[in-house]
Amino acid sequence: MGLILLALLLLLLAGPGLWFWGRSLATGRWRQSAGWFAGTAVLLLVATGTTYLVGSMAGTSLDPEESCHAVGQNYDRAYIREHFEEQTRWFPLRDACNADHDLVPVWVNPALVALPTLAVASLVYSARPALRHRQRTKKDTQ
């Protein structure tokens, strides 16, 4: 229930940004807009944070053993103790029940690489339309 409320809150916060983003994408204004690329970078970073939250709260409850049993997996205490360092890292996210099952969805860790990479690329690319605009205004004033 809490995860659904969090998703709704993020949708309310990111909704207007997504609407403007999609609108400029449909009209073709994005090609000349440095702000569109910077806004896209911000949306991608919000998506990264949301993905990290989904991955870090992967279990159905705060009790890992209960979460594993809820998905029909056995909780292997010996395996968890042996691989405790893996479970507590910031990246890659892991919440293992045993050697064969992880509660963190498969798509989370690749998304945590792809989304920030795309955000940085979008932010770097935003300089191109900004420089073009600056050159045009410089020409017009001369």
WOPE-V485144 format. One record per residue. RES is the residue in one letter. PSI is psi in whole degrees, -180 to 180 (none if undefined). OMEGA is omega in degrees with one decimal (999 if undefined). D_FIRST is the distance of its C-alpha to the first C-alpha in whole Angstrom. Layout:
res = [RES,RES]
psi = [PSI,PSI]
omega = [OMEGA,OMEGA]
d_first = [D_FIRST,D_FIRST]
This chain:
res = [M,G,L,I,L,L,A,L,L,L,L,L,L,A,G,P,G,L,W,F,W,G,R,S,L,A,T,G,R,W,R,Q,S,A,G,W,F,A,G,T,A,V,L,L,L,V,A,T,G,T,T,Y,L,V,G,S,M,A,G,T,S,L,D,P,E,E,S,C,H,A,V,G,Q,N,Y,D,R,A,Y,I,R,E,H,F,E,E,Q,T,R,W,F,P,L,R,D,A,C,N,A,D,H,D,L,V,P,V,W,V,N,P,A,L,V,A,L,P,T,L,A,V,A,S,L,V,Y,S,A,R,P,A,L,R,H,R,Q,R,T,K,K,D,T,Q]
psi = [-43,-36,-35,-42,-39,-43,-41,-41,-44,-36,-39,-39,-41,-13,-54,-38,-42,-36,-49,-39,-50,-37,-46,-27,-41,-35,-15,4,-17,-26,-31,5,113,-33,-33,-43,-38,-41,-38,-40,-41,-45,-38,-35,-36,-42,-36,-46,-41,-42,-42,-41,-44,-44,-39,-20,43,-30,162,-14,177,-17,112,-37,-42,-39,-42,-43,-31,-29,8,26,152,142,116,98,-40,-43,-41,-43,-41,-34,33,-38,-38,-37,-25,4,155,-36,140,148,135,141,73,144,-39,-169,-21,-13,132,135,-23,127,149,-32,-15,-53,-42,-36,-34,-14,-46,-44,-50,-32,-45,-35,-45,-42,-41,-41,-41,-42,-23,-20,-29,-55,-31,-42,-39,-44,-41,-41,-41,-43,-31,-42,-41,-30,-15,none]
omega = [-179.6,179.7,177.9,177.9,177.1,178.6,178.1,178.3,178.6,177.5,176.9,179.6,-176.5,-177.2,178.7,177.4,177.7,179.8,178.3,179.7,-179.8,-179.9,179.5,175.7,-179.0,-177.4,179.7,179.9,-175.3,-176.9,-177.6,-172.3,175.1,179.0,179.1,179.7,177.5,176.9,176.8,177.6,178.7,178.5,178.0,176.9,174.7,177.0,177.3,178.1,178.6,179.0,179.0,177.9,178.6,-179.1,-177.6,177.4,-172.0,-178.2,-179.8,177.6,179.7,178.4,-176.6,180.0,178.9,178.6,179.6,179.2,179.4,178.4,175.7,180.0,175.2,177.8,-176.9,-178.1,-179.2,178.7,-178.9,177.8,-178.6,-177.3,-176.8,-178.4,177.8,-176.1,-173.1,178.2,175.5,179.8,-7.9,-179.9,176.9,172.3,-172.0,170.9,179.8,-177.0,-174.2,-174.3,177.4,-179.6,179.2,-179.8,-175.1,-174.4,-172.2,-175.7,174.5,178.4,178.9,172.9,-173.6,-174.9,177.5,177.1,177.3,178.3,179.2,178.8,178.7,179.2,177.9,-178.6,179.7,178.5,-177.6,177.5,179.1,178.4,177.0,179.4,-180.0,178.5,178.7,-179.6,177.8,177.8,-178.2,-178.6,-178.7,999]
d_first = [0,4,5,5,6,9,10,11,13,14,15,17,19,20,20,24,25,24,26,29,29,29,32,34,33,35,38,39,39,37,40,42,39,38,35,34,34,33,30,29,29,27,24,25,24,21,20,21,19,16,17,18,14,13,16,16,12,13,13,10,11,13,16,18,20,17,15,18,19,16,17,20,22,24,24,27,28,31,30,27,30,32,30,28,29,28,24,25,26,24,26,25,22,22,20,22,22,26,29,27,23,21,17,18,18,22,21,20,23,26,23,24,27,28,26,28,31,30,30,33,35,34,35,38,39,38,41,43,43,43,47,48,47,49,52,52,52,55,57,57,58,61]
